[in-house]
Amino acid sequence: MTSRRLYLDNAATSFPKPPSVAAAMTHYAQAVGASAGRGAYAEAIESGRVLDRARLAIARLINAGDPRHIIFTLNCTDALNLAIKGVLAPLIESGRIKPHVVCTATDHNSILRPLTALADRSQIELSIVPIDPKSGRINPADVKSELRATTRLIAMTHASNVTGAIQPIREVARLAREHAIPIVVDAAQSIGHVPIDVERDCIDLLAAPGHKGLLGSLGTGFLYLRPGMEKLLRPLREGGTGSRSDEPRQPGELPDKYESGSHNTIGIAGLLAGVEWILERGLESLVRHEHELIRAFVDGLSDIEGLTFFGPQGVKDRVGVFSVRIDGISPKNLADALESRFGILSRPGIHCAPLVHKTLGTTAGGGTTRLSLGPFVTVQDVRFACDALATLASEIAERAASVAAPE
């Protein structure tokens, strides 16, 4: 096994992190340690400041006016469950209608499974908009055609964790706004990689993890609520908030309405450092760097015989997530060869996005092998990965030819 390790699994979690992330978490562990809102002493107050600063930094990144509308969650999946079930539960319980929901075939299981569970219990009706198998993108007109008088939510992924395809969020969100239908956007693969402006993009609910493009630690995430959504969104849990402790009912103020129990403040301290790193460098410069990497990857993959990569075939409308197949080798074996021969870390499989693979026709073959980029990946790294894939594809083709050749 090679001693070199090239991490190309940033769609799962980003690595490495900026040094400031570990430094912030270490400082919290060694010098702060307290739980926000659970004391009047300096360390508890400082813990609260960490949360406030993190909300403010995230709000600045996505152009959210009021940082109190940034709700910290366990991760992006937790944020999506809060958004989906928080909107639908009161409608389901009222019994006046069976709510109809629209999602897409590009969605991750973090959207598909909560909605499918509700549909399986006959609590909602669900429509799934198809994606184009070549581009990996949806057509906003298909969303419009699915809308009904009973449609009460649209849920969709911003950028695919399989194809890297960026969906036309703004067009769909404006359509949702015209019909007064809330939209929840899964930004797991887009935040920190592409500009997001919740005002301009007409986003009602934005769910994101802290540990991917935001470069923070695992176990962090948030849900942004457009002002007014707190009137529609029911909390999924109640409990201690460190505020209004003399009352047995959950506070109605933000963010306490949705944040019960002690925070993962050490993780949020790391998240704050990650977001600050992005803001200091400027998202625009990070986007330019990722475009350079994408261009190098597209150029390097396009000439490899026997290799297919899925989604947009250029820089436009994609993030740095590439799923590949090489004729004659399974995705798992390809990932094993990349690691053992070249020290390249990738992820084979279905990637928790079964409908994408069904559309691509890759389910039966074990999915694809995914290589995903981050801000610390270089163009030289991308060329090395492309050369490795070319070497493996050539060797596999040569073995196949020798087996097929007559004796």
Contacts in CASP RR format, 6 or more apart in sequence:
PFRMAT RR
TARGET T0000
AUTHOR 0000-0000-0000
METHOD contacts of the structure
MODEL  1
MTSRRLYLDNAATSFPKPPSVAAAMTHYAQAVGASAGRGAYAEAIESGRV
LDRARLAIARLINAGDPRHIIFTLNCTDALNLAIKGVLAPLIESGRIKPH
VVCTATDHNSILRPLTALADRSQIELSIVPIDPKSGRINPADVKSELRAT
TRLIAMTHASNVTGAIQPIREVARLAREHAIPIVVDAAQSIGHVPIDVER
DCIDLLAAPGHKGLLGSLGTGFLYLRPGMEKLLRPLREGGTGSRSDEPRQ
PGELPDKYESGSHNTIGIAGLLAGVEWILERGLESLVRHEHELIRAFVDG
LSDIEGLTFFGPQGVKDRVGVFSVRIDGISPKNLADALESRFGILSRPGI
HCAPLVHKTLGTTAGGGTTRLSLGPFVTVQDVRFACDALATLASEIAERA
ASVAAPE
1 339 0 8 1.000
1 340 0 8 1.000
1 343 0 8 1.000
2 340 0 8 1.000
2 341 0 8 1.000
2 342 0 8 1.000
2 343 0 8 1.000
4 342 0 8 1.000
4 343 0 8 1.000
5 343 0 8 1.000
5 345 0 8 1.000
6 342 0 8 1.000
6 343 0 8 1.000
6 344 0 8 1.000
6 345 0 8 1.000
6 381 0 8 1.000
6 384 0 8 1.000
6 385 0 8 1.000
7 15 0 8 1.000
7 16 0 8 1.000
7 345 0 8 1.000
8 344 0 8 1.000
8 345 0 8 1.000
8 346 0 8 1.000
8 371 0 8 1.000
8 372 0 8 1.000
8 373 0 8 1.000
8 377 0 8 1.000
8 381 0 8 1.000
8 385 0 8 1.000
9 15 0 8 1.000
9 345 0 8 1.000
9 346 0 8 1.000
9 347 0 8 1.000
9 370 0 8 1.000
9 371 0 8 1.000
9 372 0 8 1.000
10 212 0 8 1.000
10 213 0 8 1.000
10 372 0 8 1.000
10 373 0 8 1.000
10 374 0 8 1.000
10 377 0 8 1.000
11 161 0 8 1.000
11 189 0 8 1.000
11 212 0 8 1.000
11 321 0 8 1.000
11 347 0 8 1.000
11 351 0 8 1.000
11 370 0 8 1.000
11 372 0 8 1.000
12 212 0 8 1.000
12 347 0 8 1.000
12 372 0 8 1.000
13 211 0 8 1.000
13 212 0 8 1.000
13 218 0 8 1.000
14 211 0 8 1.000
14 212 0 8 1.000
14 213 0 8 1.000
14 215 0 8 1.000
14 216 0 8 1.000
14 374 0 8 1.000
14 375 0 8 1.000
16 376 0 8 1.000
17 215 0 8 1.000
17 216 0 8 1.000
17 217 0 8 1.000
17 274 0 8 1.000
18 215 0 8 1.000
18 273 0 8 1.000
18 274 0 8 1.000
18 277 0 8 1.000
20 273 0 8 1.000
20 274 0 8 1.000
20 276 0 8 1.000
20 277 0 8 1.000
21 215 0 8 1.000
21 216 0 8 1.000
21 217 0 8 1.000
21 270 0 8 1.000
21 273 0 8 1.000
21 274 0 8 1.000
21 277 0 8 1.000
22 270 0 8 1.000
23 273 0 8 1.000
24 269 0 8 1.000
24 270 0 8 1.000
24 272 0 8 1.000
24 273 0 8 1.000
25 217 0 8 1.000
25 266 0 8 1.000
25 267 0 8 1.000
25 269 0 8 1.000
25 270 0 8 1.000
25 273 0 8 1.000
27 269 0 8 1.000
28 47 0 8 1.000
28 50 0 8 1.000
28 265 0 8 1.000
28 266 0 8 1.000
28 267 0 8 1.000
28 269 0 8 1.000
28 270 0 8 1.000
29 266 0 8 1.000
31 43 0 8 1.000
32 43 0 8 1.000
32 46 0 8 1.000
32 47 0 8 1.000
32 50 0 8 1.000
32 265 0 8 1.000
32 269 0 8 1.000
33 43 0 8 1.000
33 47 0 8 1.000
33 265 0 8 1.000
33 266 0 8 1.000
34 41 0 8 1.000
34 43 0 8 1.000
34 44 0 8 1.000
34 46 0 8 1.000
34 47 0 8 1.000
35 44 0 8 1.000
35 47 0 8 1.000
35 262 0 8 1.000
35 263 0 8 1.000
35 265 0 8 1.000
36 44 0 8 1.000
36 47 0 8 1.000
36 48 0 8 1.000
36 50 0 8 1.000
36 51 0 8 1.000
36 262 0 8 1.000
36 263 0 8 1.000
36 265 0 8 1.000
37 44 0 8 1.000
37 47 0 8 1.000
37 48 0 8 1.000
37 242 0 8 1.000
37 243 0 8 1.000
38 44 0 8 1.000
38 242 0 8 1.000
38 262 0 8 1.000
39 45 0 8 1.000
47 263 0 8 1.000
47 265 0 8 1.000
48 265 0 8 1.000
50 265 0 8 1.000
50 268 0 8 1.000
50 269 0 8 1.000
50 272 0 8 1.000
51 72 0 8 1.000
51 263 0 8 1.000
51 265 0 8 1.000
51 268 0 8 1.000
52 67 0 8 1.000
53 272 0 8 1.000
54 70 0 8 1.000
54 72 0 8 1.000
54 268 0 8 1.000
54 269 0 8 1.000
54 271 0 8 1.000
54 272 0 8 1.000
54 275 0 8 1.000
55 67 0 8 1.000
55 68 0 8 1.000
55 70 0 8 1.000
55 72 0 8 1.000
55 255 0 8 1.000
56 67 0 8 1.000
57 272 0 8 1.000
57 275 0 8 1.000
57 276 0 8 1.000
57 279 0 8 1.000
58 64 0 8 1.000
58 67 0 8 1.000
58 70 0 8 1.000
58 214 0 8 1.000
58 222 0 8 1.000
58 224 0 8 1.000
58 275 0 8 1.000
59 65 0 8 1.000
59 66 0 8 1.000
59 67 0 8 1.000
59 69 0 8 1.000
59 70 0 8 1.000
60 279 0 8 1.000
61 191 0 8 1.000
61 192 0 8 1.000
61 196 0 8 1.000
61 275 0 8 1.000
61 278 0 8 1.000
61 279 0 8 1.000
61 283 0 8 1.000
62 191 0 8 1.000
62 196 0 8 1.000
62 197 0 8 1.000
62 198 0 8 1.000
62 206 0 8 1.000
62 224 0 8 1.000
63 196 0 8 1.000
63 197 0 8 1.000
63 198 0 8 1.000
63 199 0 8 1.000
63 200 0 8 1.000
64 70 0 8 1.000
64 198 0 8 1.000
64 199 0 8 1.000
64 224 0 8 1.000
65 199 0 8 1.000
66 227 0 8 1.000
66 254 0 8 1.000
68 253 0 8 1.000
68 254 0 8 1.000
68 255 0 8 1.000
69 224 0 8 1.000
69 225 0 8 1.000
69 226 0 8 1.000
69 227 0 8 1.000
69 230 0 8 1.000
69 254 0 8 1.000
69 255 0 8 1.000
70 222 0 8 1.000
70 223 0 8 1.000
70 224 0 8 1.000
70 255 0 8 1.000
71 79 0 8 1.000
71 82 0 8 1.000
71 222 0 8 1.000
71 223 0 8 1.000
71 224 0 8 1.000
71 225 0 8 1.000
71 254 0 8 1.000
71 255 0 8 1.000
71 258 0 8 1.000
71 259 0 8 1.000
72 220 0 8 1.000
72 221 0 8 1.000
72 222 0 8 1.000
72 255 0 8 1.000
72 259 0 8 1.000
72 263 0 8 1.000
72 264 0 8 1.000
72 268 0 8 1.000
73 79 0 8 1.000
73 82 0 8 1.000
73 207 0 8 1.000
73 221 0 8 1.000
73 222 0 8 1.000
73 223 0 8 1.000
74 219 0 8 1.000
74 220 0 8 1.000
74 221 0 8 1.000
74 264 0 8 1.000
75 209 0 8 1.000
75 210 0 8 1.000
75 211 0 8 1.000
75 218 0 8 1.000
75 219 0 8 1.000
75 220 0 8 1.000
75 221 0 8 1.000
76 110 0 8 1.000
76 186 0 8 1.000
76 187 0 8 1.000
76 188 0 8 1.000
76 207 0 8 1.000
76 208 0 8 1.000
76 209 0 8 1.000
76 210 0 8 1.000
76 221 0 8 1.000
77 110 0 8 1.000
78 221 0 8 1.000
79 207 0 8 1.000
79 208 0 8 1.000
79 221 0 8 1.000
79 222 0 8 1.000
79 223 0 8 1.000
80 110 0 8 1.000
80 111 0 8 1.000
80 114 0 8 1.000
80 155 0 8 1.000
80 184 0 8 1.000
80 186 0 8 1.000
80 207 0 8 1.000
80 223 0 8 1.000
81 110 0 8 1.000
81 114 0 8 1.000
81 236 0 8 1.000
82 223 0 8 1.000
82 233 0 8 1.000
82 235 0 8 1.000
82 236 0 8 1.000
82 258 0 8 1.000
83 155 0 8 1.000
83 184 0 8 1.000
83 205 0 8 1.000
83 207 0 8 1.000
83 223 0 8 1.000
83 233 0 8 1.000
84 101 0 8 1.000
84 111 0 8 1.000
84 114 0 8 1.000
84 115 0 8 1.000
84 153 0 8 1.000
84 155 0 8 1.000
84 184 0 8 1.000
85 114 0 8 1.000
85 118 0 8 1.000
85 234 0 8 1.000
85 236 0 8 1.000
86 233 0 8 1.000
86 234 0 8 1.000
86 235 0 8 1.000
86 236 0 8 1.000
87 152 0 8 1.000
87 153 0 8 1.000
87 182 0 8 1.000
87 184 0 8 1.000
87 205 0 8 1.000
87 232 0 8 1.000
87 233 0 8 1.000
87 234 0 8 1.000
88 99 0 8 1.000
88 101 0 8 1.000
88 118 0 8 1.000
88 123 0 8 1.000
88 124 0 8 1.000
88 152 0 8 1.000
88 153 0 8 1.000
89 234 0 8 1.000
90 232 0 8 1.000
90 234 0 8 1.000
91 97 0 8 1.000
91 99 0 8 1.000
91 152 0 8 1.000
92 98 0 8 1.000
92 99 0 8 1.000
92 118 0 8 1.000
92 123 0 8 1.000
92 124 0 8 1.000
97 150 0 8 1.000
97 152 0 8 1.000
98 122 0 8 1.000
98 123 0 8 1.000
98 124 0 8 1.000
98 125 0 8 1.000
98 150 0 8 1.000
99 123 0 8 1.000
99 124 0 8 1.000
99 125 0 8 1.000
99 150 0 8 1.000
99 151 0 8 1.000
99 152 0 8 1.000
99 153 0 8 1.000
100 124 0 8 1.000
100 125 0 8 1.000
100 126 0 8 1.000
100 127 0 8 1.000
100 148 0 8 1.000
100 150 0 8 1.000
100 151 0 8 1.000
100 152 0 8 1.000
101 115 0 8 1.000
101 118 0 8 1.000
101 124 0 8 1.000
101 125 0 8 1.000
101 126 0 8 1.000
101 127 0 8 1.000
101 151 0 8 1.000
101 152 0 8 1.000
101 153 0 8 1.000
101 154 0 8 1.000
101 155 0 8 1.000
102 126 0 8 1.000
102 127 0 8 1.000
102 128 0 8 1.000
102 129 0 8 1.000
102 143 0 8 1.000
102 146 0 8 1.000
102 147 0 8 1.000
102 151 0 8 1.000
102 153 0 8 1.000
102 154 0 8 1.000
102 155 0 8 1.000
103 111 0 8 1.000
103 112 0 8 1.000
103 115 0 8 1.000
103 126 0 8 1.000
103 127 0 8 1.000
103 128 0 8 1.000
103 129 0 8 1.000
103 154 0 8 1.000
103 155 0 8 1.000
103 156 0 8 1.000
104 128 0 8 1.000
104 129 0 8 1.000
104 130 0 8 1.000
104 131 0 8 1.000
104 138 0 8 1.000
104 143 0 8 1.000
104 156 0 8 1.000
104 157 0 8 1.000
104 167 0 8 1.000
105 128 0 8 1.000
105 129 0 8 1.000
105 130 0 8 1.000
105 131 0 8 1.000
105 138 0 8 1.000
105 355 0 8 1.000
105 356 0 8 1.000
105 358 0 8 1.000
105 359 0 8 1.000
106 131 0 8 1.000
106 136 0 8 1.000
106 137 0 8 1.000
106 138 0 8 1.000
106 156 0 8 1.000
106 157 0 8 1.000
106 160 0 8 1.000
106 162 0 8 1.000
106 163 0 8 1.000
106 165 0 8 1.000
106 167 0 8 1.000
106 353 0 8 1.000
106 355 0 8 1.000
106 356 0 8 1.000
107 155 0 8 1.000
107 156 0 8 1.000
107 157 0 8 1.000
107 186 0 8 1.000
107 353 0 8 1.000
107 355 0 8 1.000
108 157 0 8 1.000
108 161 0 8 1.000
108 186 0 8 1.000
108 188 0 8 1.000
108 352 0 8 1.000
108 353 0 8 1.000
109 352 0 8 1.000
109 353 0 8 1.000
109 354 0 8 1.000
110 186 0 8 1.000
110 188 0 8 1.000
110 352 0 8 1.000
111 155 0 8 1.000
111 156 0 8 1.000
111 157 0 8 1.000
111 186 0 8 1.000
112 354 0 8 1.000
112 355 0 8 1.000
115 124 0 8 1.000
115 126 0 8 1.000
115 155 0 8 1.000
116 126 0 8 1.000
118 124 0 8 1.000
118 126 0 8 1.000
119 125 0 8 1.000
119 126 0 8 1.000
125 150 0 8 1.000
127 146 0 8 1.000
128 355 0 8 1.000
129 138 0 8 1.000
129 139 0 8 1.000
129 142 0 8 1.000
129 143 0 8 1.000
129 146 0 8 1.000
130 138 0 8 1.000
130 142 0 8 1.000
130 359 0 8 1.000
131 137 0 8 1.000
131 138 0 8 1.000
131 165 0 8 1.000
131 356 0 8 1.000
131 359 0 8 1.000
132 138 0 8 1.000
132 139 0 8 1.000
133 359 0 8 1.000
133 360 0 8 1.000
133 361 0 8 1.000
134 311 0 8 1.000
135 165 0 8 1.000
135 311 0 8 1.000
135 312 0 8 1.000
135 317 0 8 1.000
136 160 0 8 1.000
136 163 0 8 1.000
136 165 0 8 1.000
136 310 0 8 1.000
136 311 0 8 1.000
136 312 0 8 1.000
136 356 0 8 1.000
136 359 0 8 1.000
137 165 0 8 1.000
137 166 0 8 1.000
137 167 0 8 1.000
137 168 0 8 1.000
137 312 0 8 1.000
137 317 0 8 1.000
138 156 0 8 1.000
138 167 0 8 1.000
138 168 0 8 1.000
138 172 0 8 1.000
140 168 0 8 1.000
140 171 0 8 1.000
140 172 0 8 1.000
140 175 0 8 1.000
143 154 0 8 1.000
143 172 0 8 1.000
143 175 0 8 1.000
144 175 0 8 1.000
147 179 0 8 1.000
147 181 0 8 1.000
151 179 0 8 1.000
151 181 0 8 1.000
152 181 0 8 1.000
152 182 0 8 1.000
153 181 0 8 1.000
153 182 0 8 1.000
153 183 0 8 1.000
153 184 0 8 1.000
154 172 0 8 1.000
154 176 0 8 1.000
154 181 0 8 1.000
154 182 0 8 1.000
154 183 0 8 1.000
154 184 0 8 1.000
155 183 0 8 1.000
155 184 0 8 1.000
155 186 0 8 1.000
156 167 0 8 1.000
156 169 0 8 1.000
156 172 0 8 1.000
156 183 0 8 1.000
156 184 0 8 1.000
156 185 0 8 1.000
156 186 0 8 1.000
157 167 0 8 1.000
157 185 0 8 1.000
157 186 0 8 1.000
157 188 0 8 1.000
157 189 0 8 1.000
158 166 0 8 1.000
158 167 0 8 1.000
158 169 0 8 1.000
158 185 0 8 1.000
158 186 0 8 1.000
158 187 0 8 1.000
158 188 0 8 1.000
158 189 0 8 1.000
158 190 0 8 1.000
158 191 0 8 1.000
158 194 0 8 1.000
158 196 0 8 1.000
159 165 0 8 1.000
159 166 0 8 1.000
159 167 0 8 1.000
159 187 0 8 1.000
159 189 0 8 1.000
159 190 0 8 1.000
159 193 0 8 1.000
159 194 0 8 1.000
159 318 0 8 1.000
159 319 0 8 1.000
159 321 0 8 1.000
160 167 0 8 1.000
160 189 0 8 1.000
160 311 0 8 1.000
160 321 0 8 1.000
160 353 0 8 1.000
160 356 0 8 1.000
161 188 0 8 1.000
161 189 0 8 1.000
161 321 0 8 1.000
161 351 0 8 1.000
161 352 0 8 1.000
161 353 0 8 1.000
161 370 0 8 1.000
162 310 0 8 1.000
162 321 0 8 1.000
162 323 0 8 1.000
162 351 0 8 1.000
162 353 0 8 1.000
162 356 0 8 1.000
162 357 0 8 1.000
162 360 0 8 1.000
162 368 0 8 1.000
162 370 0 8 1.000
163 310 0 8 1.000
163 311 0 8 1.000
163 312 0 8 1.000
163 318 0 8 1.000
163 321 0 8 1.000
163 323 0 8 1.000
163 356 0 8 1.000
163 360 0 8 1.000
164 189 0 8 1.000
164 311 0 8 1.000
164 312 0 8 1.000
164 318 0 8 1.000
164 319 0 8 1.000
164 320 0 8 1.000
164 321 0 8 1.000
164 322 0 8 1.000
165 311 0 8 1.000
165 312 0 8 1.000
165 317 0 8 1.000
165 318 0 8 1.000
166 190 0 8 1.000
166 194 0 8 1.000
166 317 0 8 1.000
166 318 0 8 1.000
166 319 0 8 1.000
169 185 0 8 1.000
169 201 0 8 1.000
169 203 0 8 1.000
170 200 0 8 1.000
170 201 0 8 1.000
170 202 0 8 1.000
172 183 0 8 1.000
173 183 0 8 1.000
173 185 0 8 1.000
173 201 0 8 1.000
173 202 0 8 1.000
173 203 0 8 1.000
173 204 0 8 1.000
174 202 0 8 1.000
176 182 0 8 1.000
176 183 0 8 1.000
176 202 0 8 1.000
176 204 0 8 1.000
177 183 0 8 1.000
177 202 0 8 1.000
182 204 0 8 1.000
182 205 0 8 1.000
182 229 0 8 1.000
182 232 0 8 1.000
183 202 0 8 1.000
183 203 0 8 1.000
183 204 0 8 1.000
183 205 0 8 1.000
184 204 0 8 1.000
184 205 0 8 1.000
184 206 0 8 1.000
184 207 0 8 1.000
185 203 0 8 1.000
185 205 0 8 1.000
185 206 0 8 1.000
185 207 0 8 1.000
186 207 0 8 1.000
187 196 0 8 1.000
187 206 0 8 1.000
187 207 0 8 1.000
187 208 0 8 1.000
188 207 0 8 1.000
188 208 0 8 1.000
188 209 0 8 1.000
188 212 0 8 1.000
189 212 0 8 1.000
189 319 0 8 1.000
189 321 0 8 1.000
190 196 0 8 1.000
190 319 0 8 1.000
191 208 0 8 1.000
191 212 0 8 1.000
191 213 0 8 1.000
191 214 0 8 1.000
192 213 0 8 1.000
192 214 0 8 1.000
192 278 0 8 1.000
192 283 0 8 1.000
192 286 0 8 1.000
193 213 0 8 1.000
193 286 0 8 1.000
193 287 0 8 1.000
193 290 0 8 1.000
193 319 0 8 1.000
193 320 0 8 1.000
194 287 0 8 1.000
194 319 0 8 1.000
195 283 0 8 1.000
195 284 0 8 1.000
195 287 0 8 1.000
196 203 0 8 1.000
196 206 0 8 1.000
198 206 0 8 1.000
198 224 0 8 1.000
198 226 0 8 1.000
203 224 0 8 1.000
203 226 0 8 1.000
204 225 0 8 1.000
204 226 0 8 1.000
204 229 0 8 1.000
205 223 0 8 1.000
205 224 0 8 1.000
205 225 0 8 1.000
205 226 0 8 1.000
205 229 0 8 1.000
205 233 0 8 1.000
206 223 0 8 1.000
206 224 0 8 1.000
207 222 0 8 1.000
207 223 0 8 1.000
207 224 0 8 1.000
208 214 0 8 1.000
208 221 0 8 1.000
208 222 0 8 1.000
208 224 0 8 1.000
209 219 0 8 1.000
209 220 0 8 1.000
209 221 0 8 1.000
210 216 0 8 1.000
210 217 0 8 1.000
210 219 0 8 1.000
210 220 0 8 1.000
210 221 0 8 1.000
210 222 0 8 1.000
210 271 0 8 1.000
211 217 0 8 1.000
211 218 0 8 1.000
211 219 0 8 1.000
211 220 0 8 1.000
211 221 0 8 1.000
211 271 0 8 1.000
213 374 0 8 1.000
214 271 0 8 1.000
214 274 0 8 1.000
214 275 0 8 1.000
214 278 0 8 1.000
215 274 0 8 1.000
215 275 0 8 1.000
215 277 0 8 1.000
215 278 0 8 1.000
215 375 0 8 1.000
216 267 0 8 1.000
216 270 0 8 1.000
216 271 0 8 1.000
216 273 0 8 1.000
216 274 0 8 1.000
216 275 0 8 1.000
217 266 0 8 1.000
217 267 0 8 1.000
217 270 0 8 1.000
217 271 0 8 1.000
219 264 0 8 1.000
219 267 0 8 1.000
220 264 0 8 1.000
220 267 0 8 1.000
220 268 0 8 1.000
220 270 0 8 1.000
220 271 0 8 1.000
221 271 0 8 1.000
223 258 0 8 1.000
225 233 0 8 1.000
225 254 0 8 1.000
230 252 0 8 1.000
230 254 0 8 1.000
230 257 0 8 1.000
233 258 0 8 1.000
235 250 0 8 1.000
235 257 0 8 1.000
235 258 0 8 1.000
235 260 0 8 1.000
237 260 0 8 1.000
238 250 0 8 1.000
238 260 0 8 1.000
239 250 0 8 1.000
239 260 0 8 1.000
239 261 0 8 1.000
240 260 0 8 1.000
240 261 0 8 1.000
241 250 0 8 1.000
241 251 0 8 1.000
241 256 0 8 1.000
241 259 0 8 1.000
241 260 0 8 1.000
241 261 0 8 1.000
242 256 0 8 1.000
243 251 0 8 1.000
243 253 0 8 1.000
243 256 0 8 1.000
244 251 0 8 1.000
244 256 0 8 1.000
250 256 0 8 1.000
250 257 0 8 1.000
250 260 0 8 1.000
251 257 0 8 1.000
278 286 0 8 1.000
286 375 0 8 1.000
289 375 0 8 1.000
290 319 0 8 1.000
290 320 0 8 1.000
290 373 0 8 1.000
290 374 0 8 1.000
290 375 0 8 1.000
291 315 0 8 1.000
292 379 0 8 1.000
293 320 0 8 1.000
293 373 0 8 1.000
293 374 0 8 1.000
293 377 0 8 1.000
293 378 0 8 1.000
293 379 0 8 1.000
293 382 0 8 1.000
294 314 0 8 1.000
294 315 0 8 1.000
294 318 0 8 1.000
294 319 0 8 1.000
294 320 0 8 1.000
294 373 0 8 1.000
295 314 0 8 1.000
295 315 0 8 1.000
296 379 0 8 1.000
296 382 0 8 1.000
296 383 0 8 1.000
296 386 0 8 1.000
297 320 0 8 1.000
297 322 0 8 1.000
297 371 0 8 1.000
297 373 0 8 1.000
297 382 0 8 1.000
297 385 0 8 1.000
297 386 0 8 1.000
298 309 0 8 1.000
298 313 0 8 1.000
298 314 0 8 1.000
298 315 0 8 1.000
300 382 0 8 1.000
300 383 0 8 1.000
300 386 0 8 1.000
300 390 0 8 1.000
301 307 0 8 1.000
301 309 0 8 1.000
301 322 0 8 1.000
301 324 0 8 1.000
301 386 0 8 1.000
301 389 0 8 1.000
302 313 0 8 1.000
303 390 0 8 1.000
304 326 0 8 1.000
304 386 0 8 1.000
304 389 0 8 1.000
304 390 0 8 1.000
304 393 0 8 1.000
305 393 0 8 1.000
305 394 0 8 1.000
305 397 0 8 1.000
306 326 0 8 1.000
306 327 0 8 1.000
306 393 0 8 1.000
306 397 0 8 1.000
307 324 0 8 1.000
307 325 0 8 1.000
307 326 0 8 1.000
307 327 0 8 1.000
307 389 0 8 1.000
307 390 0 8 1.000
307 393 0 8 1.000
308 324 0 8 1.000
308 325 0 8 1.000
308 326 0 8 1.000
309 322 0 8 1.000
309 323 0 8 1.000
309 324 0 8 1.000
310 323 0 8 1.000
310 324 0 8 1.000
310 325 0 8 1.000
310 360 0 8 1.000
310 362 0 8 1.000
310 368 0 8 1.000
311 318 0 8 1.000
311 323 0 8 1.000
312 318 0 8 1.000
320 372 0 8 1.000
320 373 0 8 1.000
320 374 0 8 1.000
321 370 0 8 1.000
321 372 0 8 1.000
321 373 0 8 1.000
322 370 0 8 1.000
322 371 0 8 1.000
322 372 0 8 1.000
323 351 0 8 1.000
323 362 0 8 1.000
323 367 0 8 1.000
323 368 0 8 1.000
323 369 0 8 1.000
323 370 0 8 1.000
324 334 0 8 1.000
324 368 0 8 1.000
324 369 0 8 1.000
324 370 0 8 1.000
324 371 0 8 1.000
324 389 0 8 1.000
325 331 0 8 1.000
325 362 0 8 1.000
325 367 0 8 1.000
325 368 0 8 1.000
325 369 0 8 1.000
326 334 0 8 1.000
326 389 0 8 1.000
326 392 0 8 1.000
326 393 0 8 1.000
326 396 0 8 1.000
327 393 0 8 1.000
327 396 0 8 1.000
327 397 0 8 1.000
327 400 0 8 1.000
328 396 0 8 1.000
328 400 0 8 1.000
329 337 0 8 1.000
329 392 0 8 1.000
329 396 0 8 1.000
330 348 0 8 1.000
330 365 0 8 1.000
330 366 0 8 1.000
331 348 0 8 1.000
331 349 0 8 1.000
331 365 0 8 1.000
331 366 0 8 1.000
331 367 0 8 1.000
331 368 0 8 1.000
331 369 0 8 1.000
332 348 0 8 1.000
332 349 0 8 1.000
332 366 0 8 1.000
334 346 0 8 1.000
334 348 0 8 1.000
334 369 0 8 1.000
334 392 0 8 1.000
335 346 0 8 1.000
335 347 0 8 1.000
335 348 0 8 1.000
335 369 0 8 1.000
337 392 0 8 1.000
338 344 0 8 1.000
338 345 0 8 1.000
338 346 0 8 1.000
338 369 0 8 1.000
338 385 0 8 1.000
338 388 0 8 1.000
338 389 0 8 1.000
338 392 0 8 1.000
339 345 0 8 1.000
339 346 0 8 1.000
341 388 0 8 1.000
341 392 0 8 1.000
342 384 0 8 1.000
342 385 0 8 1.000
342 388 0 8 1.000
344 371 0 8 1.000
344 384 0 8 1.000
344 385 0 8 1.000
344 388 0 8 1.000
346 369 0 8 1.000
346 370 0 8 1.000
346 371 0 8 1.000
347 369 0 8 1.000
347 370 0 8 1.000
347 372 0 8 1.000
348 366 0 8 1.000
348 367 0 8 1.000
348 368 0 8 1.000
348 369 0 8 1.000
348 370 0 8 1.000
349 366 0 8 1.000
349 367 0 8 1.000
349 368 0 8 1.000
349 369 0 8 1.000
349 370 0 8 1.000
350 357 0 8 1.000
350 363 0 8 1.000
350 366 0 8 1.000
350 367 0 8 1.000
351 357 0 8 1.000
351 367 0 8 1.000
351 368 0 8 1.000
351 370 0 8 1.000
354 363 0 8 1.000
357 363 0 8 1.000
357 366 0 8 1.000
357 367 0 8 1.000
357 368 0 8 1.000
360 368 0 8 1.000
362 368 0 8 1.000
371 385 0 8 1.000
373 382 0 8 1.000
END
